[in-house]
Structures are given as structure tokens and as C-alpha cells.
């Protein structure tokens, strides 16, 4: 049986239907990092995404296009990267999230609770860190794990404060503090960045004289 021989043009055609989709995927992950996917899954995503991109660029440019044409390849790859990133930006907007939620798809694009909440807090919004040993810290979050497999197991706070002698938070020495997440019991946010319903939309209090359990 004769072996399969690929010339430069055939190789270019193969790459053309993989590289644009991969760059679009890469552009999306620039905005929303995530754990590594299996190579086969990435290949399928790349091919499926490449097809409409190749069709779009082919329709935009006059004449027949070949993988050996620099202008065609440059436009195709640049457009793929930009559209991937813009798609991620659109995915993170509240209207798109609400629309997908209306369709029943409520999975958030961010792949960690830090990325879904603390990352979206205003720079000046403080949080309260309650440690397992009972100590407390206040500060503004600046960095943390983007997804569960990125190897980051700490939370970085700036403008750190700790209770003074009278219990009132006082600045502590240093511009920032790194808190191991393994030592954290709770993180209390001063603001809600998720767009949750307002207070008047909360469930009604128990009726019939029932009392809410005390903390």
C-alpha cells in the first residue's frame, strides 16, 4: 500500500483548518484561563471553529485564496485571535449571562469562585478574611487562583489590617500580605459583584410564628 504523500499546499490546507480555531480558543483563554483540555478535544474545537472563520475570510477577500498567500493567512489568524477574545468579553457581560441563564445554562465563564467574585470587586472594596485559628484580616484582594489546577493556593491582599487592642481594625506593617487558602475559614465580601437580586427579592421570612435558627 502506497504511503500518503502531502505536499506543501496540502499541509497548508490542513493547518488552515486547525490554526485559526486554535488561535480563537487561545484568545478566549486569554480572558478566561482554564485547566488544560485533552489534545483531542482541543483539536476538535479548533477544527469546528476554523470552518466558519475560513469561510468568512474567503468571502471577504477577492479571488481564490491559498494557504501560501501571506495576506490571506495573516488576516485569517489575526481575525481568529481577535474574535476569540471579543467572544470572551461578550460572554462575560451581564446581558449574555442573563440570556444563557434564561436558556438554562448557568455555568459561569470564570473557572473559580475567586474569578467569579473577588476578581470583579472594585479595587477599593475590602474583604474580611476569617482564619481557621480565629484570627481576622481585612484588605483588598489583588490576586488568587483563576482555576483549580493553576497551582495557586494563596490569596494576595493589599492595604492589610488586623484587629488592634480594642478590636478596631488597624493597618499592619507591609504593603500586602499573602494568605494561604488552606488556613482560610471564610471570606466575607463588602459588596456583591455577581448581580444577585436586591434585598427586597429575598425569600419571605418563615410564617406561622416559626423562628429562623440562630447562628
Secondary structure, 3 states (H helix, E strand, C coil): CCCCCCCHHHHHHHHHHHHHHHHHHHHHHHHCCCCCCCHHHHHHHHHHHHHHHHHHHHHHCCCCCCCCCHHHHHHHHHHHHHHHHHHHHHHCCHHHHHHHHHCCCCCCCCCCHHHHCHHHCCCCCCEEEEECCCCEEEEEEEECCCCCCCCCCEEEEEEEEEECCCCCEEECCCCEEEEEHHHEEEEEECCCCCCCCCHHHCCCCCCCCCCCCCC
